[in-house]
Amino acid sequence: MTHRVELRWSHGPGAGIEAAPTETVLEAAERAGVGLPFGCRTGACGTCTGRLTAGDVRYRRPPRALKGRHVRDGFVLLCIAEPRADCRFDVGTEVQSRLVSNPWTRG
Amino acid sequence: MSDTSSSKSAQHGHHDHHEHRGPGYSTPQEAIEQSEPEKLAYVPSLYVGTDVDAPDFLSVVDLDPESPTYSQVVDRVEMPIKGDELHHFGWNACSSSCHVEGLDRQYLIVPGMRSSRIHIIDTEDIRHPELVKVIEPEEVFEYDLSTPHTVHCAPGGRILISMLGNADGDLPGGFLELNEEFEIVGRWDSPGDIGMNYDFWYQPRRNVMLSSEWAAPKTFLPGFDLEDVQAGKYGHQINVWDWEEQKVIQTIDLGEEGMVPLEIRFMHNPEEADAYVGAALSSNVFRLYERDGEWHAEKVIDVEPRDHEDWDIPVPGLITDLVVSMDDRYLFFANWLHGEVRMYDVSDTANPRLVDTLSLGGMYGDIREVKGRELVAGPQMLQLSLDGTRLYFTTSLFSTWDNQFFPEEGEKGSVMLKVDVDPRKGTMTLDEEFLVDFGESPEGPARAHEIRWPDTDSTSDVWI
């Protein structure tokens, strides 16, 4: 059984793909010819960070690039996350850049 | 002649430099005398950290003032897969293999920091280099290493690469050794010799290698989080290695004033036991030197933080790169956040003397645009011509860190600029006619990082 995955960028149209039970979101996107950012593909670098807005995922290996606060806020590493249900994600570089900001600037 | 008591050093001291047949030069002075002025530069160029759905590439920049395509990107070598974060790179062979007959300085080893993929690029046709081999991440992970950074050509045609983490992107890091055929020989260190890793430089006549510390890949790759500094997850140590034995013999703690020591530059003179390291976060330069068999660190330059109305704390300079001139007379470094390049007279290595500064880009730079192109980040990676008269730099630090501190760098792309240096008078002047704008790259604005060129530059070669 596959899961329906909706991908939304902050700019431009979104994309809908199908993910097989053993596929990560990134693998499913690549199979569908949809370009998502990625780097290490091992959960260490956070380049592929998306944010889960509906659904559920299971990790293949620990999401080391994410801290507790990121996980609680719904951030997900798409290179190692397999959908467990139909899902919706915010994706793109802008989502990654929300993990950390300039710690010293006001406001 | 070396004055150390080590027999290995003594042997090196005796070796005959007059008839080398391999790559490079007999001495730094010979490199200055005999090398041609640089006519091309290779510059890693990045799409990682932007929404441009394309691989990173290596740019070939025309540096020949006589050429009609001067200061333009004249070729691009695209990597096979996106997401690398090309960063630092290095040659297969240099002056440290000057007796290896038949070996040429021809291949660039170009690692992807995020991907752990290592690319081998053949520059036989210097204007049109070609990707000829790829070491896949899975091969690297087999040695429980990841996140390749600095590449140094080692004696005998070997290649050494600092690796910043284990296969999971956690600690410890280590070193990966390649042979002349670009096959992995194995792990150069013993796992656990060090925790964190970053840059390194070796000085064979002193039988020493020094390595610095950034953080675990999982810590710095997603971006700079102050919580990690407070939790002690960023480095502040220098590891001192016995070069021949491949073992750590001493660890120097730079303390609070030495947070995040990054680039290490040894004096080029192979007899010298003096090096500099820039502590990025503390924004201090330390001199590292050997006396009576022990290595010591002393802070020799302290960059004052500056107030800014939008910041809660005074802004650190963030010393990100440094370069020592081939004649060992000058040290240059970049304060990336402030927007400044500094030039110091280091003829007295313990007492660097500030001779000139260039204020450009960054948060406080006086010069805000070049040839009508707005500067949206500070000077970063530096490279100096062998005669010490042309200093080039690019403006991107690291994709995720750029996005925090200078987000426009990703949106507009990096620039490469040139500074005319007068080594006799100790002055720097921006060349206002020179601009390479990576914002005009074909798929969209790209970042640009380290600079090298055919033949040697001021940060590649080591002399045995």
Boltz contact constraints between the chains, C-beta under 6 A:
constraints:
  - contact:
      token1: [A, 35]
      token2: [B, 53]
      max_distance: 6.0
  - contact:
      token1: [A, 38]
      token2: [B, 83]
      max_distance: 6.0
  - contact:
      token1: [A, 39]
      token2: [B, 83]
      max_distance: 6.0
  - contact:
      token1: [A, 39]
      token2: [B, 114]
      max_distance: 6.0
  - contact:
      token1: [A, 40]
      token2: [B, 114]
      max_distance: 6.0
  - contact:
      token1: [A, 44]
      token2: [B, 169]
      max_distance: 6.0
  - contact:
      token1: [A, 44]
      token2: [B, 217]
      max_distance: 6.0
  - contact:
      token1: [A, 44]
      token2: [B, 218]
      max_distance: 6.0
  - contact:
      token1: [A, 45]
      token2: [B, 114]
      max_distance: 6.0
  - contact:
      token1: [A, 45]
      token2: [B, 221]
      max_distance: 6.0
  - contact:
      token1: [A, 46]
      token2: [B, 222]
      max_distance: 6.0
  - contact:
      token1: [A, 47]
      token2: [B, 114]
      max_distance: 6.0
  - contact:
      token1: [A, 64]
      token2: [B, 169]
      max_distance: 6.0
  - contact:
      token1: [A, 64]
      token2: [B, 218]
      max_distance: 6.0
  - contact:
      token1: [A, 65]
      token2: [B, 218]
      max_distance: 6.0
  - contact:
      token1: [A, 65]
      token2: [B, 222]
      max_distance: 6.0
  - contact:
      token1: [A, 92]
      token2: [B, 51]
      max_distance: 6.0
  - contact:
      token1: [A, 93]
      token2: [B, 50]
      max_distance: 6.0
  - contact:
      token1: [A, 93]
      token2: [B, 51]
      max_distance: 6.0
  - contact:
      token1: [A, 97]
      token2: [B, 403]
      max_distance: 6.0
  - contact:
      token1: [A, 99]
      token2: [B, 222]
      max_distance: 6.0
  - contact:
      token1: [A, 99]
      token2: [B, 223]
      max_distance: 6.0
  - contact:
      token1: [A, 100]
      token2: [B, 223]
      max_distance: 6.0
  - contact:
      token1: [A, 100]
      token2: [B, 225]
      max_distance: 6.0
  - contact:
      token1: [A, 102]
      token2: [B, 404]
      max_distance: 6.0
  - contact:
      token1: [A, 102]
      token2: [B, 405]
      max_distance: 6.0
  - contact:
      token1: [A, 103]
      token2: [B, 226]
      max_distance: 6.0
  - contact:
      token1: [A, 104]
      token2: [B, 311]
      max_distance: 6.0
  - contact:
      token1: [A, 104]
      token2: [B, 312]
      max_distance: 6.0
  - contact:
      token1: [A, 104]
      token2: [B, 313]
      max_distance: 6.0
  - contact:
      token1: [A, 105]
      token2: [B, 310]
      max_distance: 6.0
  - contact:
      token1: [A, 105]
      token2: [B, 311]
      max_distance: 6.0
  - contact:
      token1: [A, 106]
      token2: [B, 310]
      max_distance: 6.0
